[in-house]
Amino acid sequence: MNRRTFLAQTSTVALAASLAPSFSQLSAATPTPAAGPTYPFAVAPLAYDAAALEPHIDAATMRLHHGKHHAAAVTALNAALKDQPALHGLTVEQLLRQRETLPAAIQSAVRNHGGSHVNHGFFWQIMRPVGTEGAGGKPGGKLAAAIDAEFGSLAKLQDAFNANALKVFGSGWAFLVADQAAGKLRLTSTPNQDTELAATDRTVILACDVWEHAYYLNYQNRRADYLKAWWNVVAWNVATRRYV
């Protein structure tokens, strides 16, 4: 068992232990979030009350998003894997990396529902209520220096991240990743439930869900307002620990 798999098996959020000195040590040391490491998968409880992110993200949205949308994806993923015992020992990330070699009948389910499980698991972890450690503050350590070097300032990163997220057509995700090959931070996005979290050559630092179910009850079609509000609950202490 490698360190990535071991860390993923701990409850709630056991992220990378310390800041390492260089980009060359990215990715493998940083866990990706999945509540159950292997089949049958499960949705982890939130680390905070559903109303704790208000007024930025409302309780009704959190209950629907976590308790219905994420849960439905996990149920569908487990259903797809039920009759595939040879795959029951694989993590979600392993399934996603091997998707094109899986039985054709389950490839779409793994891509969509497996991606949803990993994306949402991380999304809950990268947010914290205002007033708690790291929430809505600033990045620290080497991450802060990397953001200044790549984007010029935290404010400029936020503007660029929001612009990237606004360009996502329909439904998808916006990411800030630490790219090992390039040795730099960069912004990416994916459609639907495709994910950066199964990659082995880069580490996700931030991820924001821009499916309408993530914000429509409170912000309707105003994705830009949702993105602006979201920064108030970003857990920068978690993001900082992921930059190793």
Summary of the structure (lengths in Angstrom):
residues: 244
radius of gyration: 17.0
end to end distance: 20.8
largest distance: 51.0
contacts: 769
relative contact order: 0.18
helix: 47%
strand: 11%
